[in-house]
Amino acid sequence: MRDGVRMIPVESPSGSFEVWTRKTGDNPRLRLLLLHGGPGATHEYLLPMEQDLVDAGVEVHFYDQLGSHLSGQPDEPVLWEIDRFVDEVEQVRVALALGRDDFVLYGQSWGGLLGIEYAERVLMPTMDQTALAEIKRLEADGETDDPSYEQLLMEHHYVHQVVRRPADQWPEEVVRSHDTMDPAHLRWMAGHDLERADA
C-alpha cells in the first residue's frame, strides 16, 4: 500500500477485477466511503472535500468504481447493472473492514442512487423484520400518517441507519431539522399519497 492506496479485488459474473481505493485520515469510529458519480466518473472531483473532512476527524476512503479511471476497465456490458454495483460496494466495504456501525456512505449523483440502492438491498435486510413488515403494511395501506409509522421509522431506521445514534444523542441541528420537516412533502415524494393525484 502506497500513500494509503490499495487495490481491492472484486468478484463479478465476468471474473475477478481490481478497484482502486485510497485512505486518508485515521478514525476507527468515523469512516466515510465516497461513491462518485457517473457511472464512469472518478473520485477526483471529490478531492476538494478531503482536507476539511480529515481536519474534522473523519477517516476518508476514496474509491473508483469498476470501469472508472484507476480501477479495472473490463469491456463487459453485463457488469453495468445496479445489482452488480451494489455487490461491489459491499465487497469494498468488507475488504476495507468498514464496520456497519462505524462507517458512513456518501454518494453524489449516480453515487447517491447507488448509495440508496445499497441501503435498500444490504442494510434493510438487517432491520428487525417484524418492524419492517409493519412499516411496509402501513405504507401499502396508506397509513403513513399513523403515529406508529413514524415511531417505527424512528426506532428501526433513523436511529440505526440514518443518524446512527439514540434519539436523545442527536445533534441539536438534526433534532431541529427533523422537528420542523413537513411530513406531507416526504409522504408525497415517497409515493405514499398517490391517491391525492386522482383528486
Phi, psi and omega per residue, in radians:
M1 nan 2.217 -3.130
R2 -2.088 2.194 3.128
D3 0.941 0.683 3.133
G4 1.351 0.028 -3.105
V5 -1.433 2.393 3.103
R6 -2.520 2.282 3.043
M7 -1.622 2.224 -3.066
I8 -1.965 2.203 3.078
P9 -1.286 2.383 3.039
V10 -2.197 2.388 3.100
E11 -1.540 2.511 -3.125
S12 -2.535 2.976 3.074
P13 -1.063 -0.318 3.138
S14 -1.847 0.246 3.116
G15 1.980 -2.942 -3.091
S16 -1.681 2.371 3.096
F17 -2.355 2.954 3.117
E18 -2.012 2.493 3.028
V19 -2.066 2.556 -3.096
W20 -1.503 2.361 3.029
T21 -2.376 2.725 3.030
R22 -2.521 2.260 3.119
K23 -1.740 2.405 3.025
T24 -2.424 2.493 -3.038
G25 1.427 2.987 -3.113
D26 -2.652 1.828 3.084
N27 -2.688 1.701 -3.102
P28 -1.133 -0.140 3.131
R29 -1.727 -0.239 3.136
L30 -2.565 1.724 -3.080
R31 -2.141 2.374 -3.025
L32 -2.042 2.197 3.053
L33 -1.854 2.115 -3.068
L34 -1.675 2.295 3.092
L35 -1.947 1.946 -3.109
H36 -1.343 2.976 -3.132
G37 -1.429 -2.947 -3.109
G38 2.269 -2.058 -0.064
P39 -1.006 2.654 3.064
G40 1.801 -0.118 3.052
A41 -1.309 -2.849 -3.130
T42 -2.439 3.063 3.113
H43 -1.233 -0.270 -2.889
E44 -1.042 -0.641 -3.106
Y45 -1.314 -0.155 3.079
L46 -1.579 -0.132 -3.098
L47 -1.017 -0.562 3.113
P48 -1.036 -0.329 3.120
M49 -1.384 -0.331 -2.932
E50 -0.969 -1.010 -2.995
Q51 -1.131 -0.723 3.118
D52 -1.086 -0.703 3.125
L53 -1.150 -0.796 3.138
V54 -1.116 -0.727 3.108
D55 -1.084 -0.513 3.124
A56 -1.455 0.027 3.081
G57 1.577 0.378 -3.128
V58 -1.743 2.378 2.978
E59 -1.526 2.118 -3.005
V60 -1.910 2.350 3.071
H61 -2.101 1.877 3.022
F62 -1.459 2.613 3.028
Y63 -2.755 2.452 3.052
D64 -1.680 2.116 -3.139
Q65 -1.140 2.776 3.117
L66 -0.921 2.348 -3.106
G67 1.595 -0.084 3.137
S68 -1.780 2.786 -2.980
H69 -0.377 -1.170 -3.009
L70 -1.620 -0.057 -3.139
S71 -1.718 3.082 3.109
G72 -0.972 2.608 -3.077
Q73 -2.135 1.027 -3.122
P74 -1.195 2.520 3.074
D75 -1.728 1.224 -3.032
E76 -2.325 1.609 -3.104
P77 -0.953 -0.471 -3.136
V78 -1.097 -0.345 -3.106
L79 -1.404 -0.275 -3.039
W80 -1.593 1.089 3.132
E81 -2.199 2.532 -3.097
I82 -1.014 -0.781 -3.123
D83 -0.998 -0.700 -3.110
R84 -1.191 -0.697 3.093
F85 -1.131 -0.711 3.092
V86 -1.024 -0.797 3.122
D87 -1.077 -0.657 3.104
E88 -1.080 -0.801 3.125
V89 -1.014 -0.750 3.138
E90 -1.140 -0.698 3.097
Q91 -1.100 -0.706 3.108
V92 -1.140 -0.786 3.121
R93 -0.987 -0.819 -3.123
V94 -1.131 -0.793 -3.116
A95 -1.087 -0.596 3.125
L96 -1.477 -0.015 -3.134
A97 1.010 0.700 3.065
L98 -1.501 1.925 -3.098
G99 -1.266 2.655 -3.125
R100 -1.040 -0.423 -3.097
D101 -1.726 -0.039 -3.075
D102 -2.235 0.155 3.130
F103 -2.166 2.654 3.111
V104 -2.082 2.420 3.120
L105 -1.846 2.167 3.100
Y106 -2.082 2.160 3.110
G107 -2.178 2.462 3.125
Q108 -2.127 2.313 -3.140
S109 1.041 -2.151 3.086
W110 -0.947 -0.635 3.116
G111 -1.104 -0.545 3.070
G112 -1.170 -0.770 3.072
L113 -1.062 -0.764 3.132
L114 -1.086 -0.698 3.097
G115 -1.088 -0.708 3.107
I116 -1.130 -0.799 3.125
E117 -1.082 -0.700 3.108
Y118 -1.049 -0.824 -3.138
A119 -1.030 -0.759 -3.095
E120 -1.225 -0.682 -3.014
R121 -1.610 -0.428 -3.089
V122 -1.914 -0.761 -3.081
L123 -1.458 -0.691 -3.099
M124 -0.994 -0.712 3.114
P125 -1.109 -0.271 3.107
T126 -1.491 -0.141 3.112
M127 -1.217 2.810 2.995
D128 -1.026 2.028 -2.994
Q129 -1.226 -0.479 3.067
T130 -1.185 -0.782 3.109
A131 -1.120 -0.740 3.137
L132 -1.078 -0.721 3.113
A133 -1.077 -0.687 3.127
E134 -1.226 -0.674 3.063
I135 -1.031 -0.819 -3.133
K136 -1.150 -0.634 3.114
R137 -1.123 -0.810 3.133
L138 -1.071 -0.679 3.098
E139 -1.140 -0.806 -3.117
A140 -1.108 -0.585 -3.126
D141 -1.532 0.061 3.134
G142 1.190 0.512 -3.081
E143 -1.891 0.670 -3.111
T144 -1.295 -0.131 3.033
D145 -1.585 -0.021 3.057
D146 -1.169 2.249 -3.127
P147 -0.974 -0.477 3.134
S148 -1.181 -0.471 3.115
Y149 -1.127 -0.885 3.120
E150 -1.082 -0.682 3.140
Q151 -1.126 -0.733 3.099
L152 -1.111 -0.765 3.102
L153 -1.068 -0.739 -3.133
M154 -1.063 -0.879 -3.044
E155 -1.245 -0.603 -2.976
H156 -1.988 -0.152 -3.141
H157 -2.145 -1.108 -3.088
Y158 -1.002 -0.836 -3.064
V159 -1.158 -0.629 -3.052
H160 -1.719 -0.476 -3.004
Q161 -2.156 -0.303 -3.124
V162 -1.793 -1.225 3.138
V163 -1.499 -0.487 3.037
R164 1.047 0.753 2.980
R165 -2.813 2.745 3.129
P166 -0.975 2.594 -3.065
A167 -1.002 -0.561 -3.138
D168 -1.311 -0.026 3.093
Q169 -1.993 0.177 3.136
W170 -1.213 2.496 3.038
P171 -1.058 2.593 -3.097
E172 -0.943 -0.688 -3.112
E173 -1.136 -0.637 3.122
V174 -1.193 -0.755 3.128
V175 -1.082 -0.799 -3.125
R176 -1.071 -0.785 3.135
S177 -1.106 -0.759 3.138
H178 -1.111 -0.733 -3.090
D179 -1.225 -0.477 -3.096
T180 -1.757 0.005 3.141
M181 -1.153 2.474 3.090
D182 -1.535 1.852 -3.090
P183 -1.137 -0.387 3.133
A184 -1.101 -0.710 3.116
H185 -1.124 -0.763 -3.140
L186 -1.070 -0.819 -3.133
R187 -1.078 -0.739 -3.128
W188 -1.096 -0.866 -3.079
M189 -1.177 -0.498 3.111
A190 -1.453 -0.043 3.070
G191 1.506 0.245 -3.079
H192 -1.546 -0.143 3.122
D193 -2.099 0.622 -3.059
L194 -1.089 -0.432 -3.137
E195 -1.112 -0.380 3.116
R196 -1.175 -0.453 -3.118
A197 -1.165 -0.395 -3.135
D198 -1.573 -0.103 -3.047
A199 -1.299 nan nan
